Amino acid sequence: APGGTAELTFRVANPAGAERAFALRAADVLATGAVAPAGPPAEGVGAWLTAPADAVVRPRESAAVTVVVRVPEDAAPGAHEGALVVSPARAAATPDGTGAAVAYEVAARVTVVVGG
């Protein structure tokens, strides 16, 4: 409902044999279905989500991450799409010595349905 809040719990897994840090960000989902890139501030559901900036996960374990959803008072009725985006805090260097780095992101979609 407009003005309402909810807490969502996500799990961030680390299959590696060493502790890893992950960056987290809330994002809008665009009309095309793609997750909005980092950079411009979110204006939709991405702005409604409050998530920690990072998570450090022990080897071969997972960590719970709590995200708070705050629906604005003036939210229009209907389904609104956003995402929690997780990526390694540092990109992995490629082994070929070129200096290139490989980065990836994984997004969990968040659908908020506003009644009305």
N, CA, C and O of each residue as an XYZ file, in Angstrom:
464
protein
N       0.839     -1.188      0.000
C       0.000      0.000      0.000
C       0.879      1.244      0.000
O       1.978      1.221      0.554
N       0.425      2.303     -0.598
C       1.209      3.541     -0.555
C       1.526      3.920      0.892
O       0.661      3.867      1.767
N       2.777      4.301      1.122
C       3.235      4.660      2.457
C       3.669      3.469      3.294
O       4.156      3.650      4.410
N       3.504      2.253      2.780
C       3.848      1.050      3.533
C       5.324      0.690      3.420
O       6.035      1.174      2.539
N       5.763     -0.162      4.323
C       7.138     -0.670      4.286
C       7.114     -2.186      4.424
O       6.165     -2.765      4.955
N       8.165     -2.806      3.942
C       8.334     -4.250      4.067
C       9.825     -4.542      4.086
O      10.624     -3.778      3.544
N      10.191     -5.645      4.708
C      11.578     -6.111      4.697
C      11.666     -7.392      3.878
O      10.844     -8.296      4.028
N      12.661     -7.456      3.019
C      12.929     -8.636      2.211
C      14.306     -9.158      2.593
O      15.216     -8.373      2.865
N      14.464    -10.476      2.615
C      15.764    -11.060      2.911
C      16.267    -11.812      1.689
O      15.573    -12.668      1.141
N      17.472    -11.484      1.274
C      18.149    -12.160      0.170
C      19.358    -12.878      0.742
O      19.854    -12.507      1.805
N      19.836    -13.901      0.050
C      21.060    -14.583      0.455
C      22.102    -14.371     -0.634
O      21.833    -14.563     -1.820
N      23.296    -13.970     -0.207
C      24.430    -13.793     -1.116
C      25.383    -14.948     -0.846
O      25.880    -15.101      0.270
N      25.637    -15.760     -1.865
C      26.456    -16.963     -1.704
C      27.867    -16.741     -2.231
O      28.081    -16.019     -3.204
N      28.808    -17.370     -1.573
C      30.206    -17.343     -1.983
C      30.694    -18.780     -2.149
O      31.029    -19.435     -1.162
N      30.738    -19.278     -3.388
C      31.195    -20.649     -3.597
C      32.724    -20.789     -3.567
O      33.243    -21.905     -3.596
N      33.432    -19.680     -3.509
C      34.899    -19.696     -3.560
C      35.500    -20.211     -2.254
O      34.824    -20.292     -1.229
N      36.762    -20.551     -2.316
C      37.487    -21.053     -1.158
C      38.098    -19.958     -0.302
O      38.827    -20.256      0.644
N      37.819    -18.707     -0.608
C      38.339    -17.575      0.173
C      37.211    -16.583      0.427
O      36.239    -16.518     -0.325
N      37.356    -15.822      1.490
C      36.364    -14.787      1.793
C      36.283    -13.802      0.635
O      37.295    -13.455      0.025
N      35.047    -13.351      0.337
C      34.858    -12.398     -0.760
C      33.929    -11.286     -0.326
O      32.994    -11.487      0.449
N      34.212    -10.112     -0.848
C      33.359     -8.954     -0.609
C      32.528     -8.715     -1.867
O      33.029     -8.815     -2.987
N      31.255     -8.398     -1.663
C      30.340     -8.130     -2.753
C      29.747     -6.735     -2.583
O      29.433     -6.316     -1.469
N      29.598     -6.027     -3.691
C      28.931     -4.725     -3.689
C      27.456     -4.956     -3.993
O      27.108     -5.807     -4.812
N      26.596     -4.194     -3.331
C      25.155     -4.305     -3.559
C      24.610     -2.936     -3.935
O      25.089     -1.905     -3.461
N      23.597     -2.947     -4.801
C      22.924     -1.692     -5.140
C      21.487     -1.993     -5.546
O      21.181     -3.050     -6.098
N      20.630     -1.043     -5.260
C      19.240     -1.125     -5.698
C      19.158     -0.461     -7.063
O      19.846      0.525     -7.328
N      18.313     -1.009     -7.925
C      18.215     -0.471     -9.283
C      16.770     -0.518     -9.770
O      15.958     -1.316     -9.300
N      16.479      0.348    -10.710
C      15.200      0.294    -11.411
C      15.287     -0.789    -12.481
O      16.376     -1.154    -12.924
N      14.131     -1.295    -12.889
C      14.042     -2.146    -14.068
C      13.399     -1.291    -15.149
O      12.324     -0.726    -14.947
N      14.055     -1.199    -16.289
C      13.597     -0.345    -17.385
C      12.410     -0.964    -18.114
O      12.121     -2.146    -17.931
N      11.730     -0.187    -18.928
C      10.573     -0.662    -19.690
C      10.946     -1.829    -20.597
O      10.091     -2.645    -20.939
N      12.212     -1.913    -20.989
C      12.686     -3.016    -21.835
C      12.846     -4.314    -21.059
O      13.026     -5.377    -21.652
N      12.781     -4.230    -19.722
C      13.006     -5.400    -18.877
C      14.436     -5.496    -18.372
O      14.745     -6.334    -17.524
N      15.305     -4.644    -18.888
C      16.705     -4.651    -18.450
C      16.842     -3.918    -17.117
O      16.058     -3.022    -16.802
N      17.838     -4.310    -16.350
C      18.141     -3.624    -15.096
C      18.942     -2.366    -15.433
O      19.887     -2.409    -16.221
N      18.554     -1.259    -14.832
C      19.236      0.011    -15.089
C      20.701     -0.076    -14.651
O      21.005     -0.671    -13.617
N      21.606      0.514    -15.432
C      23.028      0.481    -15.071
C      23.313      1.350    -13.848
O      22.527      2.226    -13.486
N      24.439      1.087    -13.238
C      24.883      1.919    -12.120
C      25.181      3.317    -12.655
O      25.516      3.485    -13.827
N      25.059      4.289    -11.809
C      25.363      5.657    -12.227
C      24.230      6.596    -11.917
O      24.196      7.194    -10.842
N      23.276      6.741    -12.861
C      22.184      7.665    -12.584
C      21.376      7.194    -11.368
O      21.169      5.993    -11.194
N      20.923      8.122    -10.536
C      20.124      7.719     -9.374
C      18.819      7.049     -9.807
O      18.211      7.436    -10.805
N      18.409      6.060     -9.057
C      17.153      5.370     -9.340
C      15.988      6.319     -9.108
O      16.031      7.177     -8.227
N      14.942      6.148     -9.917
C      13.752      6.991     -9.791
C      12.493      6.180     -9.504
O      11.486      6.741     -9.072
N      12.534      4.878     -9.737
C      11.379      4.010     -9.518
C      11.589      3.156     -8.284
O      11.989      3.653     -7.231
N      11.311      1.850     -8.423
C      11.438      0.941     -7.290
C      12.860      0.936     -6.736
O      13.053      0.745     -5.536
N      13.843      1.141     -7.581
C      15.224      1.214     -7.086
C      15.385      2.282     -6.013
O      16.190      2.125     -5.095
N      14.629      3.361     -6.121
C      14.677      4.428     -5.108
C      13.872      4.056     -3.867
O      14.056      4.652     -2.806
N      12.992      3.088     -3.993
C      12.175      2.654     -2.850
C      12.918      1.641     -1.982
O      12.513      1.375     -0.851
N      14.016      1.071     -2.516
C      14.761      0.022     -1.815
C      15.939      0.602     -1.051
O      16.669      1.449     -1.567
N      16.120      0.145      0.174
C      17.297      0.505      0.959
C      18.047     -0.791      1.252
O      17.532     -1.685      1.924
N      19.268     -0.875      0.738
C      20.078     -2.085      0.905
C      21.448     -1.695      1.438
O      21.898     -0.570      1.220
N      22.119     -2.614      2.137
C      23.494     -2.323      2.538
C      24.368     -2.149      1.302
O      24.063     -2.706      0.247
N      25.442     -1.390      1.420
C      26.325     -1.139      0.279
C      27.173     -2.351     -0.063
O      27.613     -2.496     -1.204
N      27.407     -3.218      0.906
C      28.251     -4.378      0.636
C      27.927     -5.523      1.589
O      27.208     -5.358      2.574
N      28.478     -6.681      1.264
C      28.367     -7.866      2.109
C      29.674     -8.636      1.972
O      30.173     -8.837      0.865
N      30.220     -9.062      3.096
C      31.418     -9.896      3.103
C      30.968    -11.304      3.488
O      30.319    -11.510      4.513
N      31.331    -12.272      2.633
C      30.837    -13.633      2.818
C      32.018    -14.585      2.970
O      32.958    -14.569      2.174
N      31.949    -15.407      4.001
C      33.015    -16.383      4.259
C      33.041    -17.446      3.168
O      32.059    -17.621      2.448
N      34.163    -18.157      3.042
C      34.286    -19.175      1.995
C      33.187    -20.246      2.088
O      32.875    -20.748      3.168
N      32.617    -20.575      0.935
C      31.614    -21.637      0.805
C      30.414    -21.455      1.739
O      29.812    -22.430      2.189
N      30.081    -20.212      2.021
C      28.919    -19.916      2.850
C      28.058    -18.873      2.158
O      28.396    -18.388      1.078
N      26.944    -18.534      2.792
C      26.103    -17.455      2.292
C      25.767    -16.530      3.456
O      25.836    -16.919      4.622
N      25.407    -15.316      3.118
C      25.059    -14.327      4.129
C      23.695    -13.739      3.806
O      23.371    -13.498      2.643
N      22.898    -13.510      4.846
C      21.589    -12.881      4.664
C      21.771    -11.378      4.517
O      22.547    -10.755      5.242
N      21.042    -10.811      3.569
C      21.046     -9.367      3.330
C      19.599     -8.896      3.421
O      18.725     -9.411      2.723
N      19.354     -7.923      4.278
C      18.002     -7.392      4.438
C      17.847     -6.107      3.636
O      18.661     -5.189      3.735
N      16.793     -6.065      2.848
C      16.461     -4.894      2.037
C      15.113     -4.371      2.518
O      14.165     -5.139      2.683
N      15.034     -3.067      2.742
C      13.779     -2.449      3.171
C      13.129     -1.786      1.961
O      13.775     -1.048      1.217
N      11.838     -2.063      1.780
C      11.049     -1.445      0.712
C      10.149     -0.402      1.366
O       9.363     -0.716      2.260
N      10.275      0.841      0.911
C       9.405      1.921      1.386
C       8.630      2.457      0.186
O       9.198      3.107     -0.692
N       7.326      2.179      0.156
C       6.489      2.606     -0.957
C       6.061      4.051     -0.705
O       5.493      4.349      0.346
N       6.327      4.953     -1.655
C       5.942      6.354     -1.450
C       4.424      6.524     -1.349
O       3.655      5.734     -1.898
N       4.024      7.549     -0.649
C       2.591      7.863     -0.488
C       1.907      8.095     -1.834
O       0.724      7.793     -1.990
N       2.651      8.632     -2.809
C       2.054      8.958     -4.099
C       2.280      7.885     -5.168
O       2.145      8.161     -6.360
N       2.627      6.653     -4.743
C       2.869      5.573     -5.707
C       1.584      5.230     -6.449
O       0.523      5.086     -5.840
N       1.687      5.102     -7.756
C       0.535      4.751     -8.591
C       0.177      3.276     -8.388
O       1.061      2.454     -8.149
N      -1.099      2.941     -8.480
C      -1.492      1.534     -8.379
C      -0.869      0.718     -9.512
O      -0.609      1.232    -10.600
N      -0.639     -0.549     -9.235
C      -0.105     -1.452    -10.244
C       1.202     -2.089     -9.814
O       1.663     -1.905     -8.688
N       1.792     -2.846    -10.740
C       3.059     -3.536    -10.483
C       4.225     -2.623    -10.865
O       4.220     -1.998    -11.925
N       5.206     -2.559     -9.995
C       6.405     -1.751    -10.208
C       7.613     -2.675    -10.047
O       7.666     -3.487     -9.123
N       8.592     -2.542    -10.966
C       9.731     -3.459    -10.999
C      11.030     -2.770    -10.593
O      11.309     -1.642    -10.999
N      11.807     -3.469     -9.791
C      13.138     -3.019     -9.409
C      14.019     -4.247     -9.242
O      13.619     -5.360     -9.584
N      15.224     -4.038     -8.713
C      16.138     -5.164     -8.546
C      17.172     -4.858     -7.479
O      17.526     -3.704     -7.239
N      17.651     -5.927     -6.841
C      18.839     -5.856     -6.004
C      19.961     -6.439     -6.846
O      19.880     -7.584     -7.292
N      21.011     -5.649     -7.065
C      22.113     -6.062     -7.924
C      23.336     -6.356     -7.058
O      23.714     -5.553     -6.204
N      23.946     -7.515     -7.290
C      25.118     -7.953     -6.517
C      26.268     -8.193     -7.481
O      26.092     -8.810     -8.531
N      27.442     -7.705     -7.118
C      28.641     -7.924     -7.941
C      29.848     -8.035     -7.025
O      29.814     -7.542     -5.898
N      30.923     -8.681     -7.494
C      32.138     -8.703     -6.681
C      32.615     -7.269     -6.433
O      32.523     -6.415     -7.315
N      33.119     -7.018     -5.243
C      33.593     -5.670     -4.916
C      34.767     -5.275     -5.808
O      34.971     -4.093     -6.086
N      35.537     -6.265     -6.256
C      36.652     -6.009     -7.173
C      36.551     -6.955     -8.354
O      36.278     -8.143     -8.182
N      36.770     -6.434     -9.545
C      36.758     -7.272    -10.744
C      37.978     -8.191    -10.726
O      39.037     -7.820    -10.220
N      37.822     -9.371    -11.272
C      38.918    -10.341    -11.318
C      39.806    -10.066    -12.526
O      39.316     -9.925    -13.646
N      41.113     -9.991    -12.292
C      42.056     -9.793    -13.399
C      42.137    -11.065    -14.235
O      42.081    -12.172    -13.700
N      42.267    -10.903    -15.538
C      42.403    -12.062    -16.405
C      43.835    -12.592    -16.305
O      44.769    -11.824    -16.072
N      44.004    -13.900    -16.480
C      45.336    -14.484    -16.300
C      46.281    -14.259    -17.476
O      47.431    -14.692    -17.413
N      45.841    -13.598    -18.547
C      46.693    -13.479    -19.733
C      47.664    -12.303    -19.674
O      48.426    -12.086    -20.616
N      47.647    -11.540    -18.579
C      48.606    -10.443    -18.430
C      48.270     -9.187    -19.205
O      49.096     -8.277    -19.270
N      47.088     -9.103    -19.794
C      46.736     -7.912    -20.575
C      46.304     -6.737    -19.699
O      46.232     -5.598    -20.162
N      46.019     -7.023    -18.440
C      45.521     -5.974    -17.558
C      44.013     -5.854    -17.611
O      43.425     -5.048    -16.890
N      43.387     -6.643    -18.456
C      41.924     -6.626    -18.534
C      41.341     -7.245    -17.274
O      41.984     -8.068    -16.623
N      40.139     -6.853    -16.938
C      39.460     -7.408    -15.772
C      38.058     -7.835    -16.180
O      37.441     -7.239    -17.063
N      37.575     -8.867    -15.528
C      36.247     -9.382    -15.808
C      35.344     -9.032    -14.630
O      35.650     -9.354    -13.482
N      34.242     -8.379    -14.924
C      33.276     -8.030    -13.891
C      31.915     -8.585    -14.285
O      31.614     -8.712    -15.472
N      31.110     -8.910    -13.317
C      29.765     -9.390    -13.593
C      28.830     -8.902    -12.500
O      29.262     -8.534    -11.407
N      27.539     -8.906    -12.817
C      26.504     -8.556    -11.862
C      25.404     -9.608    -11.937
O      25.124    -10.161    -13.000
N      24.794     -9.870    -10.801
C      23.638    -10.751    -10.731
C      22.518     -9.940    -10.102
O      22.722     -9.292     -9.076
N      21.339     -9.968    -10.705
C      20.224     -9.168    -10.200
C      19.078    -10.071     -9.771
O      18.724    -11.027    -10.460
N      18.511     -9.750     -8.629
C      17.288    -10.399     -8.158
C      16.161     -9.394     -8.333
O      16.195     -8.306     -7.759
N      15.172     -9.758     -9.121
C      14.061     -8.843     -9.393
C      13.195     -8.677     -8.153
O      12.995     -9.612     -7.376
N      12.687     -7.461     -7.991
C      11.757     -7.145     -6.903
C      10.522     -6.531     -7.549
O      10.607     -5.482     -8.188
N       9.385     -7.180     -7.383
C       8.134     -6.649     -7.903
C       7.305     -6.158     -6.724
O       7.008     -6.912     -5.797
N       6.937     -4.877     -6.776
C       6.109     -4.281     -5.743
C       4.751     -3.994     -6.366
O       4.654     -3.254     -7.346
N       3.705     -4.578     -5.799
C       2.359     -4.359     -6.311
C       1.645     -3.396     -5.372
O       1.474     -3.676     -4.185
N       1.233     -2.262     -5.918
C       0.539     -1.241     -5.154
C      -0.950     -1.337     -5.463
O      -1.357     -1.239     -6.621
N      -1.746     -1.526     -4.447
C      -3.193     -1.634     -4.621
C      -3.814     -0.276     -4.924
O      -3.193      0.772     -4.747
N      -5.028     -0.329     -5.376
C      -5.707      0.935     -5.619
C      -6.713      0.835     -6.615
O      -7.373      1.825     -6.928
